[in-house]
Amino acid sequence: MELRAPESISFAQTSFCPGCGHGIVSRLIGEVMEEMGLTEKLLTVVDVACSSLHIDTWKFDTVIAAHGRPIATATGVKKIRRENPVLAYLGDGAAYSIGIAETMHAALRNDNVVTIIINNGVFGMTGGQMAPTSLAGQKTTTSPKGRDVSKTGQPFDVVKVMGSLDIPYLARGSVSNLGDIRRTKKYIKKAFEKHMNNEGFCLVEILSPCPTNLGMAPVACSERIDGVVKELFNTGEYIDKEGTK
């Protein structure tokens, strides 16, 4: 089998940090779009944070939304371009902090958009501040002694919050090892299949390394996901409803 990158992905010099998982996810999206014949149709909405750097990575038609508002923007795009697949792509800080209202109400309305949320446990673009998903005791630039859950609450778990909602698909993957990368691609593809069947809101959260802000070597950062992060954020499919439309 020929090993070939999808044509929707550019090999210009990347703006992502060494070891960052965004580039892997970008390629997975490109592969899925190529396999589904949707490369020329996909409309993407990205956040102004790290995900905005995809404008130098992929060749999809892309809108950059206000911080935390890609899902709301994508919902509007889908209402106008009903025949196109529409993707909202953002990080955990944007989705679960400043954009938590937009994230939750899109799910409650069952808006027909695909949402991919990168969970790296920090605010990556602005210097590694504590995010809603930062683990208990995790040191960040705004929690130098470690996250104190008695003051900031427990890490946000989208599966616990959305696991009982009436949406067609909810999954959590990872790009920390080859097996997880393959499974995550399947989750992304299933989300788009349901989306193209007009079934509603499909969310895939992806655990991703952030070596720069965690101050770790890329391999060690991926090993941390497998050995530590997954103890709280288990991967797998949590909602997978049969199509009804």
N, C-alpha and C positions, 0 to 999 in steps of 0.2 A: 504494500500500500504506500502510495506517495505521501511523504510528509511535507505538507505545504500550508503556509499561513493563509488565512482568508484574505481576499482582496480588499475587504473593508478596513483592514488594519494597516496603518502606515508604519514603516520602519525608519522614520525620521528619529532623530535623537529624542529619547523620552524625557519628560520633565519629572517623572516620578522618581522617588529616592531609591537607591539600590535595595533590593529585597522587599519592596512594597508589593502588596498583592493586587493593587488596582490593574496593573498591566496584564496579569493572568486572567482576571475577570473580563477585561476588555477583549482578549482573544477568545474566551469562551463565548461571549455574546456574538462575536463575529462568526465563529464556527456554527453556532446555532442558527443565526440568520441565513447563512449560506446553505445549510442543510434544509432549511424550511423554504428557501426561495424568497426570502423577505429582505435581502440586503438593500435593495433599491427603495424599499417602502418604509423601513423603520424610521420613526421620529423619536428622538431622545431628548429628555430634559434633564440637565445636570445642575448640581448645586454650585455656588461660587467657591466652595472650598476645594479640597484635593480633586474631587470628581470633575471639576471644570477643566483640569489638565487633559482630559480625554479629547478635547478639541484638537489637540496635536497628535492624538494617537489613532482615533478612528475617523472614518470618512462618512459616517451617518449624518443626516441633517439634524442639527442640534440647537436647542434653545438653552441659554444659561438663565436660570431662575434666581430670584432673591434667596438669600440664605434661609434654608429650612422650608422653602416653598416649591420644590420640584414636583411633588405629588399633586398639589393643587393646580400647578401650571399644566402638568401632564393631563389632568382631568379636563381642563379647558381645551387643550389641543385635541384630545380624543373626541370631544363633542363636535368639533369643527371638521376633523378629518377621521370620520367614523370607519373608513375602509383601511386605514393605516394601522399597523401595530405601533403602540406608543409605550415608551419606557421612561419611568422616573428613576434616576440613579443618584444616590446621595449617601452620605456617611451617617454613622450612628449619632454623632453630635447633632447634626442638622435634623435628622428624622425624629429623634427622641427627646430633644431639648427644645430649641427654638421652634421646631416644626412639629411638635407632638400633636397639636390640635389638628393640623392638616393631615397628618398620618392617620390619626384615629378616626376622624370623620370620613375620610375617603374609604376606610375599611367599613365603617358603620353604614355608609351609603352603598357599599359594594360597587364602587366606581370601577369601570372596566379599563384598568391600566395595570401594567406589570411594574412592580416596584422592586428594585434591588438595593439593599442597604448594606454597606460595608461596615462591619463591626470590628474596629481595631482597638477599641477600648480607650481612645483619647481623641481630642480635637487635634487632628493632624496638621492642618494648614497653618494654624495660628500659634503653634509652639508646644503642643503636647499637654494642654490643660486637661483636667479631669472631665470625663464625659459621663453621661448617664450609665454607660456600660462598664466604666472602670471598676475593676474588682475591689472587694474589701481589702484594705491594706495596701493597695497599689499606689506607688509613688508617681506623682505627676508634677508638672510645674506649679500647679495650684493646690496640690496635696503633697508637699515635700516630705511629710512624715508618714504618708500613707493615707488612703481614704478611710475616714472615720464614719462608719455607717450609722452611728448614733446621732451624727449631725447631718449627714447628707442622704441618708436612706440607703436601701439595698440597691444593687445594680439593676437596671431596667432589663427585663426579660420579655421580649416581644411575644414569645410563645405563650407565656403565662397570661399576658394581657389580651392577646387576640385569639387564643386557642379555642375559645368557645363561640367565636363570631360566625355569622352565616356568610362566609366567603369561600370561594372554591379551592384556594390553594395557599398553604403556608408551610414553608420549609426553611431549614437552616443548614447551610453547607459550610465548607472551609476550603481554603487553598493552601493549607499548610503541608500537604503531602500529596503524592501522585494519586493515590486511591480516592482521597477526598475531592481532588480536582475533577476527576472523572464523574464522581457522584454529583458534584455541584453542577456540572454541565447538564446532567440529566434533569436536575431540578429546574434549571433555567429554561430548558427546552419544554418541559411540561408546563411551566407557567405561561410560556408564549402560546402553546397549543390551546390551553384553556382560554387565554385572552382572545385568540383568533376565533374561538367558538363563542365569543361574547358572554362568557360565564361570569365575569366580574373581577373583583380585586384579587390579584395574585401577588404575594410577597415572598421574596427569597432573601433572607439575611445571610451574609457570608462572613465568616470569621477570617480576618486578614492580618498579616504581620505589619507592624510599623516600626522597623528597626531604628530609624532615626530618633523618633520621640521616646522610645523605650530604652534607648541607649544600649542596644544589643546588636550582636552580629546577626545577619539575616538567618542563618541556619538555627542559631539559638532562639531567635524570635519565633520561628515556625515550631520549634520543639516546645516552646512555652505554650503555644496554642494546644498542641496535642496532649501535653502533660498537665497543664494547669487550667487553661481557659475552658476547655471542654468539660471539666468537672462541674462547672456551673451552666455553661451554654452547650447543652447536648445537641449534636447534629442529627438530622433526619427529616422526614416528612411528617407534619403534624396535622394538617388538614388536606385532604385530597378527595374532593367530592366528585361524583359522577356528573357529567354535563347534563343540564336540564333545559338548555335553550337551543 
